[in-house]
């Protein structure tokens, strides 16, 4: 699925104090990849927040 056609954007976040790991991203898979890389490097836990894209509201 092309990310430009989804209604949501995703924010990868560290739950152990680092904060947002990237700006809002159009792809859930890409946001998860950022989080997994951060976890491998630091051992920190993470989450991906989801919101409706501004242009779809």
PDB file of N, H, CA, C and O in Angstrom:
ATOM      1  N   UNK A   1       0.851  -1.190   0.000  1.00  0.00           N
ATOM      2  CA  UNK A   1       0.000   0.000   0.000  1.00  0.00           C
ATOM      3  C   UNK A   1       0.885   1.238   0.000  1.00  0.00           C
ATOM      4  O   UNK A   1       1.871   1.306   0.734  1.00  0.00           O
ATOM      5  N   UNK A   2       0.540   2.183  -0.800  1.00  0.00           N
ATOM      6  H   UNK A   2      -0.261   2.127  -1.397  1.00  0.00           H
ATOM      7  CA  UNK A   2       1.279   3.426  -0.875  1.00  0.00           C
ATOM      8  C   UNK A   2       0.939   4.292   0.331  1.00  0.00           C
ATOM      9  O   UNK A   2      -0.234   4.507   0.638  1.00  0.00           O
ATOM     10  N   UNK A   3       1.958   4.782   1.008  1.00  0.00           N
ATOM     11  H   UNK A   3       2.911   4.608   0.759  1.00  0.00           H
ATOM     12  CA  UNK A   3       1.754   5.542   2.242  1.00  0.00           C
ATOM     13  C   UNK A   3       0.974   6.833   2.014  1.00  0.00           C
ATOM     14  O   UNK A   3       0.312   7.314   2.933  1.00  0.00           O
ATOM     15  N   UNK A   4       1.035   7.402   0.819  1.00  0.00           N
ATOM     16  H   UNK A   4       1.572   7.012   0.072  1.00  0.00           H
ATOM     17  CA  UNK A   4       0.337   8.656   0.550  1.00  0.00           C
ATOM     18  C   UNK A   4      -1.177   8.506   0.565  1.00  0.00           C
ATOM     19  O   UNK A   4      -1.896   9.503   0.632  1.00  0.00           O
ATOM     20  N   UNK A   5      -1.663   7.291   0.504  1.00  0.00           N
ATOM     21  H   UNK A   5      -1.079   6.481   0.449  1.00  0.00           H
ATOM     22  CA  UNK A   5      -3.101   7.073   0.446  1.00  0.00           C
ATOM     23  C   UNK A   5      -3.691   6.599   1.768  1.00  0.00           C
ATOM     24  O   UNK A   5      -4.867   6.241   1.820  1.00  0.00           O
ATOM     25  N   UNK A   6      -2.899   6.590   2.836  1.00  0.00           N
ATOM     26  H   UNK A   6      -1.943   6.881   2.794  1.00  0.00           H
ATOM     27  CA  UNK A   6      -3.433   6.226   4.143  1.00  0.00           C
ATOM     28  C   UNK A   6      -4.003   7.468   4.814  1.00  0.00           C
ATOM     29  O   UNK A   6      -3.596   8.589   4.509  1.00  0.00           O
ATOM     30  N   UNK A   7      -4.929   7.269   5.713  1.00  0.00           N
ATOM     31  H   UNK A   7      -5.260   6.358   5.962  1.00  0.00           H
ATOM     32  CA  UNK A   7      -5.547   8.384   6.431  1.00  0.00           C
ATOM     33  C   UNK A   7      -4.779   8.776   7.687  1.00  0.00           C
ATOM     34  O   UNK A   7      -5.141   9.747   8.352  1.00  0.00           O
ATOM     35  N   UNK A   8      -3.737   8.043   8.019  1.00  0.00           N
ATOM     36  H   UNK A   8      -3.443   7.254   7.480  1.00  0.00           H
ATOM     37  CA  UNK A   8      -3.030   8.255   9.276  1.00  0.00           C
ATOM     38  C   UNK A   8      -1.553   8.527   9.056  1.00  0.00           C
ATOM     39  O   UNK A   8      -0.984   8.217   8.009  1.00  0.00           O
ATOM     40  N   UNK A   9      -0.949   9.122  10.088  1.00  0.00           N
ATOM     41  H   UNK A   9      -1.412   9.374  10.938  1.00  0.00           H
ATOM     42  CA  UNK A   9       0.496   9.266  10.147  1.00  0.00           C
ATOM     43  C   UNK A   9       0.945   8.776  11.514  1.00  0.00           C
ATOM     44  O   UNK A   9       0.144   8.694  12.446  1.00  0.00           O
ATOM     45  N   UNK A  10       2.227   8.452  11.632  1.00  0.00           N
ATOM     46  H   UNK A  10       2.877   8.519  10.875  1.00  0.00           H
ATOM     47  CA  UNK A  10       2.714   7.700  12.780  1.00  0.00           C
ATOM     48  C   UNK A  10       3.946   8.358  13.379  1.00  0.00           C
ATOM     49  O   UNK A  10       4.827   8.827  12.659  1.00  0.00           O
ATOM     50  N   UNK A  11       3.996   8.388  14.717  1.00  0.00           N
ATOM     51  H   UNK A  11       3.279   8.007  15.302  1.00  0.00           H
ATOM     52  CA  UNK A  11       5.105   9.004  15.439  1.00  0.00           C
ATOM     53  C   UNK A  11       5.816   7.945  16.277  1.00  0.00           C
ATOM     54  O   UNK A  11       5.247   7.439  17.244  1.00  0.00           O
ATOM     55  N   UNK A  12       7.058   7.605  15.917  1.00  0.00           N
ATOM     56  H   UNK A  12       7.520   8.016  15.132  1.00  0.00           H
ATOM     57  CA  UNK A  12       7.824   6.668  16.733  1.00  0.00           C
ATOM     58  C   UNK A  12       8.378   7.387  17.964  1.00  0.00           C
ATOM     59  O   UNK A  12       9.010   8.437  17.849  1.00  0.00           O
ATOM     60  N   UNK A  13       8.133   6.808  19.143  1.00  0.00           N
ATOM     61  H   UNK A  13       7.619   5.955  19.236  1.00  0.00           H
ATOM     62  CA  UNK A  13       8.543   7.434  20.399  1.00  0.00           C
ATOM     63  C   UNK A  13       9.241   6.442  21.312  1.00  0.00           C
ATOM     64  O   UNK A  13       8.871   5.270  21.375  1.00  0.00           O
ATOM     65  N   UNK A  14      10.256   6.926  22.019  1.00  0.00           N
ATOM     66  H   UNK A  14      10.556   7.879  21.967  1.00  0.00           H
ATOM     67  CA  UNK A  14      10.916   6.155  23.066  1.00  0.00           C
ATOM     68  C   UNK A  14      10.158   6.377  24.367  1.00  0.00           C
ATOM     69  O   UNK A  14       9.830   7.513  24.709  1.00  0.00           O
ATOM     70  N   UNK A  15       9.878   5.295  25.094  1.00  0.00           N
ATOM     71  H   UNK A  15      10.145   4.372  24.816  1.00  0.00           H
ATOM     72  CA  UNK A  15       9.165   5.406  26.371  1.00  0.00           C
ATOM     73  C   UNK A  15      10.126   5.545  27.549  1.00  0.00           C
ATOM     74  O   UNK A  15       9.687   5.671  28.692  1.00  0.00           O
ATOM     75  N   UNK A  16      11.434   5.523  27.280  1.00  0.00           N
ATOM     76  H   UNK A  16      11.790   5.421  26.352  1.00  0.00           H
ATOM     77  CA  UNK A  16      12.426   5.581  28.347  1.00  0.00           C
ATOM     78  C   UNK A  16      13.143   6.922  28.430  1.00  0.00           C
ATOM     79  O   UNK A  16      14.256   6.996  28.951  1.00  0.00           O
ATOM     80  N   UNK A  17      12.519   7.983  27.924  1.00  0.00           N
ATOM     81  H   UNK A  17      11.615   7.923  27.501  1.00  0.00           H
ATOM     82  CA  UNK A  17      13.054   9.314  28.134  1.00  0.00           C
ATOM     83  C   UNK A  17      13.668  10.014  26.934  1.00  0.00           C
ATOM     84  O   UNK A  17      13.993  11.197  27.028  1.00  0.00           O
ATOM     85  N   UNK A  18      13.838   9.336  25.822  1.00  0.00           N
ATOM     86  H   UNK A  18      13.574   8.374  25.746  1.00  0.00           H
ATOM     87  CA  UNK A  18      14.436   9.982  24.641  1.00  0.00           C
ATOM     88  C   UNK A  18      13.437  10.852  23.882  1.00  0.00           C
ATOM     89  O   UNK A  18      13.832  11.765  23.157  1.00  0.00           O
ATOM     90  N   UNK A  19      12.154  10.573  24.046  1.00  0.00           N
ATOM     91  H   UNK A  19      11.833   9.831  24.635  1.00  0.00           H
ATOM     92  CA  UNK A  19      11.123  11.344  23.349  1.00  0.00           C
ATOM     93  C   UNK A  19      10.894  10.846  21.940  1.00  0.00           C
ATOM     94  O   UNK A  19      11.129   9.677  21.633  1.00  0.00           O
ATOM     95  N   UNK A  20      10.431  11.744  21.084  1.00  0.00           N
ATOM     96  H   UNK A  20      10.239  12.693  21.333  1.00  0.00           H
ATOM     97  CA  UNK A  20      10.147  11.379  19.692  1.00  0.00           C
ATOM     98  C   UNK A  20      11.454  11.008  18.991  1.00  0.00           C
ATOM     99  O   UNK A  20      12.467  11.692  19.138  1.00  0.00           O
ATOM    100  N   UNK A  21      11.414   9.925  18.237  1.00  0.00           N
ATOM    101  H   UNK A  21      10.591   9.370  18.118  1.00  0.00           H
ATOM    102  CA  UNK A  21      12.600   9.448  17.532  1.00  0.00           C
ATOM    103  C   UNK A  21      12.674   9.989  16.111  1.00  0.00           C
ATOM    104  O   UNK A  21      13.710   9.883  15.455  1.00  0.00           O
ATOM    105  N   UNK A  22      11.587  10.560  15.640  1.00  0.00           N
ATOM    106  H   UNK A  22      10.745  10.646  16.172  1.00  0.00           H
ATOM    107  CA  UNK A  22      11.492  11.070  14.266  1.00  0.00           C
ATOM    108  C   UNK A  22      10.258  11.960  14.215  1.00  0.00           C
ATOM    109  O   UNK A  22       9.441  11.933  15.136  1.00  0.00           O
ATOM    110  N   UNK A  23      10.112  12.742  13.163  1.00  0.00           N
ATOM    111  H   UNK A  23      10.775  12.764  12.415  1.00  0.00           H
ATOM    112  CA  UNK A  23       8.873  13.493  12.948  1.00  0.00           C
ATOM    113  C   UNK A  23       7.761  12.521  12.572  1.00  0.00           C
ATOM    114  O   UNK A  23       8.011  11.330  12.384  1.00  0.00           O
ATOM    115  N   UNK A  24       6.537  13.024  12.464  1.00  0.00           N
ATOM    116  H   UNK A  24       6.334  13.991  12.617  1.00  0.00           H
ATOM    117  CA  UNK A  24       5.412  12.194  12.036  1.00  0.00           C
ATOM    118  C   UNK A  24       5.732  11.594  10.673  1.00  0.00           C
ATOM    119  O   UNK A  24       6.227  12.283   9.781  1.00  0.00           O
ATOM    120  N   UNK A  25       5.445  10.308  10.522  1.00  0.00           N
ATOM    121  H   UNK A  25       5.043   9.749  11.247  1.00  0.00           H
ATOM    122  CA  UNK A  25       5.793   9.572   9.304  1.00  0.00           C
ATOM    123  C   UNK A  25       4.530   9.057   8.623  1.00  0.00           C
ATOM    124  O   UNK A  25       3.554   8.740   9.303  1.00  0.00           O
ATOM    125  N   UNK A  26       4.532   8.967   7.290  1.00  0.00           N
ATOM    126  H   UNK A  26       5.325   9.225   6.739  1.00  0.00           H
ATOM    127  CA  UNK A  26       3.346   8.489   6.576  1.00  0.00           C
ATOM    128  C   UNK A  26       3.187   6.975   6.601  1.00  0.00           C
ATOM    129  O   UNK A  26       2.144   6.460   6.199  1.00  0.00           O
ATOM    130  N   UNK A  27       4.209   6.249   7.068  1.00  0.00           N
ATOM    131  H   UNK A  27       5.057   6.668   7.394  1.00  0.00           H
ATOM    132  CA  UNK A  27       4.185   4.790   7.021  1.00  0.00           C
ATOM    133  C   UNK A  27       4.316   4.179   8.411  1.00  0.00           C
ATOM    134  O   UNK A  27       5.247   4.502   9.148  1.00  0.00           O
ATOM    135  N   UNK A  28       3.389   3.302   8.769  1.00  0.00           N
ATOM    136  H   UNK A  28       2.632   3.040   8.171  1.00  0.00           H
ATOM    137  CA  UNK A  28       3.445   2.577  10.030  1.00  0.00           C
ATOM    138  C   UNK A  28       4.671   1.661  10.055  1.00  0.00           C
ATOM    139  O   UNK A  28       5.352   1.559  11.075  1.00  0.00           O
ATOM    140  N   UNK A  29       4.946   1.006   8.946  1.00  0.00           N
ATOM    141  H   UNK A  29       4.392   1.089   8.117  1.00  0.00           H
ATOM    142  CA  UNK A  29       6.098   0.100   8.877  1.00  0.00           C
ATOM    143  C   UNK A  29       7.410   0.856   9.083  1.00  0.00           C
ATOM    144  O   UNK A  29       8.296   0.375   9.789  1.00  0.00           O
ATOM    145  N   UNK A  30       7.538   2.015   8.483  1.00  0.00           N
ATOM    146  H   UNK A  30       6.818   2.406   7.910  1.00  0.00           H
ATOM    147  CA  UNK A  30       8.757   2.812   8.642  1.00  0.00           C
ATOM    148  C   UNK A  30       8.910   3.287  10.085  1.00  0.00           C
ATOM    149  O   UNK A  30      10.018   3.293  10.620  1.00  0.00           O
ATOM    150  N   UNK A  31       7.813   3.681  10.714  1.00  0.00           N
ATOM    151  H   UNK A  31       6.912   3.676  10.279  1.00  0.00           H
ATOM    152  CA  UNK A  31       7.860   4.114  12.112  1.00  0.00           C
ATOM    153  C   UNK A  31       8.297   2.965  13.016  1.00  0.00           C
ATOM    154  O   UNK A  31       9.088   3.164  13.938  1.00  0.00           O
ATOM    155  N   UNK A  32       7.784   1.770  12.754  1.00  0.00           N
ATOM    156  H   UNK A  32       7.141   1.609  12.005  1.00  0.00           H
ATOM    157  CA  UNK A  32       8.191   0.605  13.541  1.00  0.00           C
ATOM    158  C   UNK A  32       9.671   0.276  13.314  1.00  0.00           C
ATOM    159  O   UNK A  32      10.364  -0.126  14.249  1.00  0.00           O
ATOM    160  N   UNK A  33      10.151   0.443  12.098  1.00  0.00           N
ATOM    161  H   UNK A  33       9.588   0.770  11.339  1.00  0.00           H
ATOM    162  CA  UNK A  33      11.564   0.188  11.813  1.00  0.00           C
ATOM    163  C   UNK A  33      12.460   1.140  12.605  1.00  0.00           C
ATOM    164  O   UNK A  33      13.487   0.726  13.142  1.00  0.00           O
ATOM    165  N   UNK A  34      12.070   2.417  12.678  1.00  0.00           N
ATOM    166  H   UNK A  34      11.235   2.753  12.242  1.00  0.00           H
ATOM    167  CA  UNK A  34      12.821   3.394  13.472  1.00  0.00           C
ATOM    168  C   UNK A  34      12.870   2.943  14.930  1.00  0.00           C
ATOM    169  O   UNK A  34      13.922   2.998  15.568  1.00  0.00           O
ATOM    170  N   UNK A  35      11.736   2.502  15.450  1.00  0.00           N
ATOM    171  H   UNK A  35      10.882   2.458  14.932  1.00  0.00           H
ATOM    172  CA  UNK A  35      11.667   2.062  16.848  1.00  0.00           C
ATOM    173  C   UNK A  35      12.517   0.823  17.097  1.00  0.00           C
ATOM    174  O   UNK A  35      13.232   0.749  18.096  1.00  0.00           O
ATOM    175  N   UNK A  36      12.442  -0.141  16.200  1.00  0.00           N
ATOM    176  H   UNK A  36      11.861  -0.081  15.388  1.00  0.00           H
ATOM    177  CA  UNK A  36      13.237  -1.362  16.364  1.00  0.00           C
ATOM    178  C   UNK A  36      14.737  -1.049  16.339  1.00  0.00           C
ATOM    179  O   UNK A  36      15.504  -1.622  17.113  1.00  0.00           O
ATOM    180  N   UNK A  37      15.149  -0.149  15.456  1.00  0.00           N
ATOM    181  H   UNK A  37      14.525   0.316  14.827  1.00  0.00           H
ATOM    182  CA  UNK A  37      16.559   0.248  15.409  1.00  0.00           C
ATOM    183  C   UNK A  37      16.978   0.915  16.711  1.00  0.00           C
ATOM    184  O   UNK A  37      18.061   0.637  17.226  1.00  0.00           O
ATOM    185  N   UNK A  38      16.139   1.788  17.247  1.00  0.00           N
ATOM    186  H   UNK A  38      15.260   2.014  16.828  1.00  0.00           H
ATOM    187  CA  UNK A  38      16.438   2.459  18.510  1.00  0.00           C
ATOM    188  C   UNK A  38      16.538   1.435  19.641  1.00  0.00           C
ATOM    189  O   UNK A  38      17.429   1.525  20.486  1.00  0.00           O
ATOM    190  N   UNK A  39      15.631   0.471  19.655  1.00  0.00           N
ATOM    191  H   UNK A  39      14.907   0.399  18.968  1.00  0.00           H
ATOM    192  CA  UNK A  39      15.656  -0.572  20.689  1.00  0.00           C
ATOM    193  C   UNK A  39      16.950  -1.386  20.610  1.00  0.00           C
ATOM    194  O   UNK A  39      17.541  -1.704  21.642  1.00  0.00           O
ATOM    195  N   UNK A  40      17.389  -1.721  19.412  1.00  0.00           N
ATOM    196  H   UNK A  40      16.909  -1.463  18.574  1.00  0.00           H
ATOM    197  CA  UNK A  40      18.629  -2.488  19.247  1.00  0.00           C
ATOM    198  C   UNK A  40      19.836  -1.701  19.739  1.00  0.00           C
ATOM    199  O   UNK A  40      20.750  -2.268  20.338  1.00  0.00           O
ATOM    200  N   UNK A  41      19.839  -0.388  19.485  1.00  0.00           N
ATOM    201  H   UNK A  41      19.097   0.072  18.998  1.00  0.00           H
ATOM    202  CA  UNK A  41      20.973   0.450  19.865  1.00  0.00           C
ATOM    203  C   UNK A  41      21.005   0.756  21.356  1.00  0.00           C
ATOM    204  O   UNK A  41      22.082   0.839  21.946  1.00  0.00           O
ATOM    205  N   UNK A  42      19.832   0.925  21.975  1.00  0.00           N
ATOM    206  H   UNK A  42      18.957   0.857  21.496  1.00  0.00           H
ATOM    207  CA  UNK A  42      19.782   1.418  23.354  1.00  0.00           C
ATOM    208  C   UNK A  42      19.160   0.453  24.352  1.00  0.00           C
ATOM    209  O   UNK A  42      19.411   0.561  25.552  1.00  0.00           O
ATOM    210  N   UNK A  43      18.354  -0.488  23.874  1.00  0.00           N
ATOM    211  H   UNK A  43      18.150  -0.576  22.899  1.00  0.00           H
ATOM    212  CA  UNK A  43      17.621  -1.375  24.778  1.00  0.00           C
ATOM    213  C   UNK A  43      16.357  -0.740  25.336  1.00  0.00           C
ATOM    214  O   UNK A  43      15.706  -1.325  26.202  1.00  0.00           O
ATOM    215  N   UNK A  44      15.999   0.445  24.855  1.00  0.00           N
ATOM    216  H   UNK A  44      16.527   0.920  24.151  1.00  0.00           H
ATOM    217  CA  UNK A  44      14.823   1.157  25.354  1.00  0.00           C
ATOM    218  C   UNK A  44      13.528   0.576  24.789  1.00  0.00           C
ATOM    219  O   UNK A  44      13.517  -0.027  23.716  1.00  0.00           O
ATOM    220  N   UNK A  45      12.440   0.769  25.531  1.00  0.00           N
ATOM    221  H   UNK A  45      12.448   1.259  26.403  1.00  0.00           H
ATOM    222  CA  UNK A  45      11.116   0.391  25.041  1.00  0.00           C
ATOM    223  C   UNK A  45      10.545   1.551  24.236  1.00  0.00           C
ATOM    224  O   UNK A  45      11.009   2.686  24.353  1.00  0.00           O
ATOM    225  N   UNK A  46       9.551   1.265  23.432  1.00  0.00           N
ATOM    226  H   UNK A  46       9.174   0.343  23.337  1.00  0.00           H
ATOM    227  CA  UNK A  46       9.040   2.267  22.501  1.00  0.00           C
ATOM    228  C   UNK A  46       7.561   2.051  22.228  1.00  0.00           C
ATOM    229  O   UNK A  46       6.968   1.050  22.632  1.00  0.00           O
ATOM    230  N   UNK A  47       6.987   3.018  21.532  1.00  0.00           N
ATOM    231  H   UNK A  47       7.468   3.831  21.204  1.00  0.00           H
ATOM    232  CA  UNK A  47       5.608   2.920  21.051  1.00  0.00           C
ATOM    233  C   UNK A  47       5.491   3.754  19.781  1.00  0.00           C
ATOM    234  O   UNK A  47       6.329   4.610  19.496  1.00  0.00           O
ATOM    235  N   UNK A  48       4.437   3.484  19.033  1.00  0.00           N
ATOM    236  H   UNK A  48       3.756   2.789  19.265  1.00  0.00           H
ATOM    237  CA  UNK A  48       4.143   4.270  17.836  1.00  0.00           C
ATOM    238  C   UNK A  48       2.763   4.887  18.027  1.00  0.00           C
ATOM    239  O   UNK A  48       1.766   4.175  18.151  1.00  0.00           O
ATOM    240  N   UNK A  49       2.715   6.213  18.050  1.00  0.00           N
ATOM    241  H   UNK A  49       3.525   6.791  17.949  1.00  0.00           H
ATOM    242  CA  UNK A  49       1.429   6.909  18.136  1.00  0.00           C
ATOM    243  C   UNK A  49       0.861   7.080  16.728  1.00  0.00           C
ATOM    244  O   UNK A  49       1.596   7.159  15.744  1.00  0.00           O
ATOM    245  N   UNK A  50      -0.454   7.133  16.665  1.00  0.00           N
ATOM    246  H   UNK A  50      -1.052   7.069  17.464  1.00  0.00           H
ATOM    247  CA  UNK A  50      -1.147   7.259  15.377  1.00  0.00           C
ATOM    248  C   UNK A  50      -2.126   8.423  15.454  1.00  0.00           C
ATOM    249  O   UNK A  50      -2.805   8.601  16.466  1.00  0.00           O
ATOM    250  N   UNK A  51      -2.201   9.214  14.389  1.00  0.00           N
ATOM    251  H   UNK A  51      -1.649   9.070  13.567  1.00  0.00           H
ATOM    252  CA  UNK A  51      -3.206  10.279  14.307  1.00  0.00           C
ATOM    253  C   UNK A  51      -3.669  10.403  12.860  1.00  0.00           C
ATOM    254  O   UNK A  51      -2.978   9.989  11.929  1.00  0.00           O
ATOM    255  N   UNK A  52      -4.843  10.976  12.698  1.00  0.00           N
ATOM    256  H   UNK A  52      -5.404  11.311  13.454  1.00  0.00           H
ATOM    257  CA  UNK A  52      -5.353  11.212  11.352  1.00  0.00           C
ATOM    258  C   UNK A  52      -4.541  12.338  10.719  1.00  0.00           C
ATOM    259  O   UNK A  52      -4.237  13.338  11.368  1.00  0.00           O
ATOM    260  N   UNK A  53      -4.200  12.166   9.471  1.00  0.00           N
ATOM    261  H   UNK A  53      -4.447  11.353   8.943  1.00  0.00           H
ATOM    262  CA  UNK A  53      -3.434  13.185   8.764  1.00  0.00           C
ATOM    263  C   UNK A  53      -4.208  14.490   8.705  1.00  0.00           C
ATOM    264  O   UNK A  53      -5.436  14.494   8.609  1.00  0.00           O
ATOM    265  N   UNK A  54      -3.478  15.598   8.764  1.00  0.00           N
ATOM    266  H   UNK A  54      -2.481  15.595   8.842  1.00  0.00           H
ATOM    267  CA  UNK A  54      -4.085  16.937   8.740  1.00  0.00           C
ATOM    268  C   UNK A  54      -4.974  17.137   7.520  1.00  0.00           C
ATOM    269  O   UNK A  54      -6.062  17.702   7.633  1.00  0.00           O
ATOM    270  N   UNK A  55      -4.526  16.684   6.367  1.00  0.00           N
ATOM    271  H   UNK A  55      -3.642  16.225   6.275  1.00  0.00           H
ATOM    272  CA  UNK A  55      -5.283  16.915   5.141  1.00  0.00           C
ATOM    273  C   UNK A  55      -6.473  15.972   4.987  1.00  0.00           C
ATOM    274  O   UNK A  55      -7.235  16.091   4.028  1.00  0.00           O
ATOM    275  N   UNK A  56      -6.642  15.034   5.925  1.00  0.00           N
ATOM    276  H   UNK A  56      -6.023  14.937   6.705  1.00  0.00           H
ATOM    277  CA  UNK A  56      -7.769  14.094   5.869  1.00  0.00           C
ATOM    278  C   UNK A  56      -8.824  14.403   6.926  1.00  0.00           C
ATOM    279  O   UNK A  56      -9.865  13.748   6.987  1.00  0.00           O
ATOM    280  N   UNK A  57      -8.543  15.416   7.766  1.00  0.00           N
ATOM    281  H   UNK A  57      -7.697  15.948   7.716  1.00  0.00           H
ATOM    282  CA  UNK A  57      -9.487  15.748   8.845  1.00  0.00           C
ATOM    283  C   UNK A  57     -10.652  16.524   8.315  1.00  0.00           C
ATOM    284  O   UNK A  57     -11.547  16.891   9.077  1.00  0.00           O
TER     285      UNK A  57
END
